[in-house]
């Protein structure tokens, strides 16, 4: 029996990277997982990993940029598991580029898959979250940089998510729902692409991490989320947990 036995979690963007790490960590504590994402084959693979650890899993193809697919994902969750206890809003299309070179469609997609999708998923799940329900949203350290050149739109949509997180925590506290955000730095496909495409910039950045390395997807990021949604964090809500090896200082 794990700390989350009997719980049900929806994890978006769970087919790879941070989402997969969180899904596996939750599953290791007995949580049933709705593995949501855009690529069926990846979702099925992660479900196999979860079932190999003795937990239940349901793959659901869901592009969070479309409200009808969010509703369908929730309906599939309720049909399969009868309820939901945990929502992890991880999926996000990232708009990169300086403000002058950024394409408006990219900015719109960042908005639709970021704060708008987060709000839609939270609002849809709210009436179904059982007592003690938890939501974890993802922010970015790019929003805390003193030199956000090329990351302005990305930082903007992610900071909007943190604002929604705080508002939901305050508004829904009386309903017994806790809402927090995390800012992870991990060995994700996104980080690997950044290191490959911008080696000098990424090397200089990683050199500023006090613990000397990016986090492991499951061991560092996923396990921290297990703590955050578990009973030992029952008095934590409306905050941002930095999972970045001490790189950023959140005032």
N, C-alpha and C positions, 0 to 999 in steps of 0.2 A: 504494500500500500504506500503510494507516494503522497507527498504533501498536497497534491492537486487531484487526487483520485476522485472521480465523480464529476469533475468539472469539464466544461466544453469551451474550447477557444476557437475563434476565427482568426487566422493569421493571413494577412494579405501579402502578396509578393513572396509567398513561402516556397516557391519552386527553386530558389537559389539564395545564396548570400546571407544577409542578416536575417531575413525572414525564415529561411531554412534553419539557421542556427537556433532561433527562438523557438520554432516549432518542435525541433528535436529535444530541446531542453525541457519544454513544457511536457512533452510526451513522456520523457523519462521520469516525470513525477506523477504519471498516471492520468494526465489530462487527455481527453479526446480532442483531436485537432481537425478543423476544417482547413484544408490546405488550398488556399485560394491564389490564383495567378492566371496569367494569360496563356501559358504553354502547357497543354495537357500532359505531354510526355514527362516533363519535369515534375509536375504535380504527382503523377502516378509513382515516379521513382521515390519521391520524398515520403509518400504514403507507405510505400514498402518498407522504408527505413523505420518509420514510426511503428508500424505493425510488428516489425522485428523486435521492437522493444516492449511489446506487449500492450500497446495502446491502440485505440481505434482511430481511424483516419478516413476522411472523405475528401476526394479531390473535386474541386469546383472551379471550372473555368470562369474567371471574372476579371473584366477590365474595369477597374475602379473609376475610369473616366466616364462611365456610362451609368446613370442612376438606375436604369432598369436592371442592369446586371448586379448591382449591389443588392437590390430587392430580391432578385432571384437567388443570390448566394445566401441571404438570410433565410429565405423560405426553404432552401435545401437543408440548411442547418437545423431548422426547427423540425422539419419532416424526419430527418435522420436521427437527431439526438433529443428532440423534445424541448430544447431550450438553449440558452447561451449564457456563459458566465464571464468570459474574457474576450475582449476585442483588441487585436494588435493591428494598428493602421501603419503598415510598413511600405506598401507599394507606392511608387512615385516615379513619374517621368521627370527627369532633371533638366531644367533649362539652363544651359551653360552659354556663356558669351558675354562680351562687354555690352554695356547698355546701348551703344550705337550700332553694334553689329548684330544684336539679338533679333531674331525674327519674331514678329508678333504672334504667329501661330505657335511657336515654341513656348512663349510666355503663357499663352492661353492654355496649352496642354499642361504646363507645370501647375497652373492654377486649378484646372479641372481634376487632375489626378492627385493634387496635394490637398490644400485646405477645403476645396469644395467636396472632394471625395471623403475626406475625414469627417466633415460635418454631416454629410449624407449618411455615412455608415454609423456614426454615433447616434444620430437622430433615429435611424431605423431600428437600431438595437436597443435603444433606451427602454421601451416598454417591455422588452423580453429579457433584459438582464435580471438575473435572479439576485436576491438579497446578497450583498457582498460582492456584486459585480465590479469588474475592473476594466479600464480602458488604458492602453498605453499607445501613445502617438510618438512619431519619430521626428526629431528636429535635426539640425546640422551644425557642426562646428564652423562651417563657412560663414554663418551669420555672426560669429563672434570675432572674426578676423579683423584686425585694424586695416588690412589691405585687401578688401574683397573684390579686386579687379577681376572681372570675368565671372564672378559668382553672385552679382547683385540680384538677379531675378531668382536664382535658386535660394539665396538667403531670404528674400522677401516672402516667397511662398511658404518656406519652412517656419519663419517667424510668425506668419499668420496661423499656422498650425499650433504653435505654442500659445498664442493668444486664445484660440478656441479651447485648448486644453485647460487653461486656467479658468475660463468662463464656465466650462462644463463642470469642472471640479466644484466650483462654488454653487452653481445652480442645482447640481444633482447630488450634492453631499447629503441633503435631507432624505434623498431616495435610497441612501445606502450604497451609492455608486462612487467609486474612487477613479480619478482620471489623472494620469501623470504623463510626462514626456521623457524620452531619453535622447541623448546626443551621443551616438556611438562612433568610434573609430575602429574599424575592423578590417580583416583581410578578405574583403568582399570582391566580387568581380569588378565593381566600380573602382575600388582602390587599385586593383591590379592594372586596370586600363589606364588610370591616371599615372601610375608609376611608369608604365610602358611609354605613354605618349608625352609625358612631361617629366622626364627623369630628374632634371636639375631642381625644378620647383618642388616635386614630391620628396626628394631627398632632403632638401633644406627644411621642409615642413616636418618630416618624420624625425629629424634630428632634434626638434624642440619637444618631443614627447619625453617627460621625465622618466617614465618606466622603460624607455628605450625600444618600444615595439608597438605595432598595432595590435588590437585585441583579437583573440580567437573567437570565431563566430558563435560557437556553442558555449565553450567554457567560460568566456568572459562576458559576452553580450547576452546570450541566452540564459545563463544561470543568474545574471543580475535581474533579468526580467522575471524569472521564477520567484526570486525574492520579492520583487516589487508587487506582484499580483498575489502573493501568498499571505497566510495569516500573520506572519511576523511583521508585515508592513501595513497592518490594518489601520494605522493612524497616519499614514502618508498619503496625501492627495494634493493636487494642484502645484506640484513641483517638477523641476527638471533634474534628472539624474545624469551626471556627466560620466560616460563610459569611454573615456578617451586617454587613459593612462596619465591624466593630469595635464594634458596639453593646453586646454583652454581654462580661463578663469572667468566663471560666470558670476558677475556681481549681482 
